């Protein structure tokens, strides 16, 4: 199979997926290395395909006109990561990313795409089991999340609950 055909098939695979697919699984499916898949994803993205790279794998981000997004500026300690994310998820939000504003490197954005408690649990487990610090550590716990909701009411509820818990900056 040539590269163009493989990339078309990867795109179709992601289009049909309801959850992220790891680069390793995609590589196994097409009989190539994970590095080839990383390059393929970059080429697919270059053709204006909105593929998110999450800690669980790749997913095609399907934008819908009815969705609303807002960036929240928050801060909390490491023990509150799960509670903050549950607060957003449990009230109708999807956590699209985490953003920090670093004094030297500028804005650093990492796609998350957390939409369920299972996603949050998996993310927190990987954070706990790794030897790395959460990205917010670079900025004294201050960070941003882009949150997607279906309606303005959900956005207001999330904002109020984050304020009530003291997470909003």
C-alpha positions as CSV (number, residue, x, y, z in Angstrom):
1,X,0.0,0.0,0.0
2,X,1.4,3.4,-0.9
3,X,1.6,6.3,1.5
4,X,-1.3,8.3,0.0
5,X,-3.6,5.3,0.3
6,X,-2.5,4.5,3.8
7,X,-3.1,8.2,4.9
8,X,-6.6,8.0,3.3
9,X,-7.3,4.8,5.2
10,X,-6.0,6.3,8.5
11,X,-8.3,9.3,8.0
12,X,-11.3,7.0,7.4
13,X,-10.3,5.0,10.5
14,X,-10.2,8.1,12.7
15,X,-13.4,9.4,11.1
16,X,-15.2,6.2,12.2
17,X,-13.7,6.1,15.7
18,X,-15.7,7.2,18.7
19,X,-12.6,7.3,21.0
20,X,-8.8,7.9,20.5
21,X,-6.7,5.3,18.7
22,X,-3.1,4.9,19.7
23,X,-0.4,5.4,17.2
24,X,0.9,1.9,18.0
25,X,-2.4,0.3,17.1
26,X,-2.6,2.3,13.9
27,X,0.9,1.2,13.0
28,X,0.1,-2.4,13.7
29,X,-3.0,-2.2,11.5
30,X,-1.1,-0.9,8.6
31,X,2.2,-2.8,9.1
32,X,4.4,0.2,9.5
33,X,6.3,1.8,12.4
34,X,4.8,4.3,14.8
35,X,7.1,6.9,13.5
36,X,5.6,6.5,10.0
37,X,2.2,7.0,11.6
38,X,3.4,10.2,13.3
39,X,4.6,11.5,9.9
40,X,1.3,10.4,8.2
41,X,-0.7,12.2,10.9
42,X,1.3,15.4,10.3
43,X,0.7,15.2,6.5
44,X,-3.0,14.5,7.1
45,X,-3.2,17.6,9.4
46,X,-1.5,19.7,6.7
47,X,-4.5,19.0,4.5
48,X,-6.7,20.8,7.1
49,X,-7.9,17.7,8.9
50,X,-8.5,18.4,12.5
51,X,-6.8,15.5,14.3
52,X,-6.1,15.9,18.0
53,X,-3.2,14.0,19.6
54,X,-4.2,13.1,23.1
55,X,-2.4,11.0,25.8
56,X,-4.7,8.1,24.7
57,X,-4.1,8.4,21.0
58,X,-5.3,10.2,17.9
59,X,-8.9,11.3,17.4
60,X,-10.6,13.3,14.6
61,X,-12.1,16.4,16.3
62,X,-15.5,16.8,14.7
63,X,-16.5,20.4,15.0
64,X,-20.2,21.1,15.3
65,X,-21.6,24.5,14.9
66,X,-23.9,24.0,17.9
67,X,-21.0,23.6,20.3
68,X,-19.7,26.5,22.5
69,X,-16.2,26.8,23.8
70,X,-14.7,29.0,26.5
71,X,-11.2,29.2,28.0
72,X,-11.1,29.1,31.8
73,X,-8.1,30.4,33.8
74,X,-7.7,28.2,36.8
75,X,-5.2,27.2,39.5
76,X,-5.1,24.4,42.1
77,X,-2.7,21.9,43.6
78,X,-1.9,18.4,42.3
79,X,-4.4,16.8,44.7
80,X,-7.3,18.7,43.1
81,X,-6.6,17.8,39.4
82,X,-9.2,15.0,39.4
83,X,-11.8,17.1,41.2
84,X,-11.4,20.0,38.9
85,X,-11.7,17.8,35.8
86,X,-14.7,15.9,37.2
87,X,-16.4,19.2,38.0
88,X,-16.1,20.1,34.3
89,X,-17.1,16.7,32.9
90,X,-20.0,16.1,35.4
91,X,-21.6,19.3,34.3
92,X,-21.6,18.7,30.6
93,X,-18.2,19.9,29.6
94,X,-15.4,18.4,27.5
95,X,-11.9,19.4,28.4
96,X,-10.2,20.0,25.1
97,X,-6.8,21.0,26.3
98,X,-4.5,22.5,28.9
99,X,-2.6,25.7,28.3
100,X,0.2,27.3,30.3
101,X,1.7,30.7,29.6
102,X,5.5,30.3,30.2
103,X,7.7,33.3,30.7
104,X,10.3,32.0,28.2
105,X,8.5,29.6,25.8
106,X,5.2,31.5,25.6
107,X,1.9,29.6,25.3
108,X,2.2,25.8,25.5
109,X,-0.9,23.9,24.6
110,X,-1.5,20.2,25.0
111,X,-4.6,18.5,23.6
112,X,-6.5,16.4,26.2
113,X,-10.0,15.7,24.9
114,X,-11.4,14.4,28.2
115,X,-15.1,13.8,28.0
116,X,-15.9,11.2,30.7
117,X,-14.8,10.2,34.2
118,X,-13.0,7.2,32.7
119,X,-11.0,9.6,30.5
120,X,-10.1,11.7,33.6
121,X,-9.2,8.6,35.6
122,X,-6.9,7.4,32.8
123,X,-5.3,10.8,32.5
124,X,-4.7,11.1,36.3
125,X,-3.3,7.5,36.5
126,X,-0.8,8.3,33.8
127,X,0.1,11.6,35.6
128,X,0.6,9.7,38.9
129,X,2.5,6.8,37.3
130,X,4.9,9.0,35.3
131,X,8.0,10.6,36.6
132,X,6.9,13.9,35.2
133,X,5.2,16.9,36.8
134,X,1.8,18.2,35.5
135,X,2.3,21.1,33.0
136,X,0.7,23.6,35.4
137,X,3.8,23.1,37.6
138,X,5.8,25.3,35.2
139,X,3.5,28.3,36.0
140,X,2.9,28.0,39.8
141,X,-0.3,25.9,39.2
142,X,-1.9,28.5,37.0
143,X,-3.2,27.2,33.7
144,X,-6.0,27.4,31.2
145,X,-8.5,24.8,29.9
146,X,-10.6,25.2,26.7
147,X,-14.0,23.7,27.6
148,X,-16.6,22.7,25.1
149,X,-20.3,22.5,26.0
150,X,-23.6,22.0,24.2
151,X,-25.2,25.2,25.6
152,X,-24.6,28.4,27.5
153,X,-26.4,27.0,30.6
154,X,-23.8,24.3,31.0
155,X,-21.0,26.8,30.6
156,X,-22.5,29.0,33.4
157,X,-22.9,26.0,35.7
158,X,-19.3,24.9,35.2
159,X,-18.0,28.4,35.8
160,X,-20.0,28.8,39.0
161,X,-18.9,25.4,40.3
162,X,-15.2,26.1,39.5
163,X,-15.5,29.5,41.3
164,X,-17.3,27.9,44.3
165,X,-14.4,25.4,44.7
166,X,-11.8,28.2,44.4
167,X,-10.3,26.9,41.2
168,X,-10.9,30.1,39.1
169,X,-8.2,32.7,39.0
